[in-house]
């Protein structure tokens, strides 16, 4: 479990390698990740957009931007949370994800909330001890 808190909004990420969705001989690896967004602040907030930075095992960074998450732009009152699961394919057996959600506060301010860096590790990665 990986967590970050920004402006009173906590984001928790839990990645899981999906062997059944992957095909290592074809260079396809797939992860599901579950996200929980918890509003610990005193104001109502709405998630507007997402911005992901996905780094593969070769160090190449792929950017993904879009409105909301899983087709939603949830509104969270103080104390409420929103959870969803999505997926990430890679051509390498390892990588990482991190990002930001643009949130709109009830005061009209738009601010970024950090999504913590989390690893995308599969059992197909060759571990090297240093």
N, C-alpha and C positions, 0 to 999 in steps of 0.2 A: 504494500500500500504506500502511495506517494501523496504527500499533501503540500499545499501552499495556501497561504491566506493573504489576501490583498483587500484593503478598504473594507474589511469586515465580511468578506465573502471567502469561504473556504472551499477549495476544490480538491477532491480526493480522486486519484486514478488507480485502477487495478488492472494491469495487463495480463493476458493469458494467451499462450501460444496454442493455435488450433491445428493440431496434427492432421485431423480429417479433412481440413480445408486446404492443406498445403500439399505441394508436390515438389520435394527437393530435387529429384532428377530433372525436372523442368525449370528449376530455379524460381519456384513460387512458394513463398512462405506467408502465412496469414496469422494475424493476431486479432483477438477481440480485446476491447478495453472497456471497462465500466467506469463511468464518471459520476460522482455525486457533487452537486453544487449546493452549498448550504449558506443561507443568508444569516449571518451572525450580527449584522448591523442593525441600526434602529430605523432604517428607511427601506421602503419597498424598492426593489430593483428589477430590471428586465434585461435578459440576455439578448443582445441585438445581433452580434456577429461572432464568428470564430476565426482564428488565425493559427494554423498549425505549422510547425517546422518539424519535418520528419527527416531524420538522418539515417541513411542506410549504412551497411557494414563497410562501404568503401569511402564513407565520409561525405557522400553527395547529399545535399540538402534539397528536399522537395517542399514547396510551400503550398498550403491549401487554405483558401479563404472562402467564406460564404456566409450567408444569412443563417442565424440560429444554429441549432443542433438537431439532428434527426427530424428536420422539417418543423421544428418548434422554436418559438422565441418566448420561453417561459417567464412569467412574472412571479417573483418570490417576495412575499411579505416577510417582515422580520420573524426569524425562527423557522421559516419554511425551507424545504430543500427540493431539488429536482434531480432525478437519476436517469441515466440512459446508458445504453451499450451500443458501441459501433465497432468498426473493424478497420484494419490497416494491412494491405498487402505490401510485401517487399520482394525484391529479386535477390536479396541476401539473407542469410540465416540469422542476422542480428541487426540491430539499429536502435534508435531511440526516438521519442516524440516529446515535444514540449509546445507550449503555445500560450495564447491569450484569448479571453473572451472580452468583447466590448460590451459594457453594461451601461444602462441608462438608469440613473438614480431619480427618485421622485422629485428632487430639486432641479431636474433638467440637465444635470451634469453627466457627461459620458466619460467613463473611466475604464481602464484595462484591468482585468483580473488575471493573474498568472495561473496557467495550468502547469503543474510541476513537471520537470523532466522525469520521464520514466523509461526504463529499458525495454527493448523488444528483443528478448533472448530466446532462442530455440535450442532444443537438445542437439541440433545439427552444427552448432558452433564448436570449432576446435579450441579448447581452452589451452592457454599457454601460461605456465608459471614463470614469473620473472624473479 
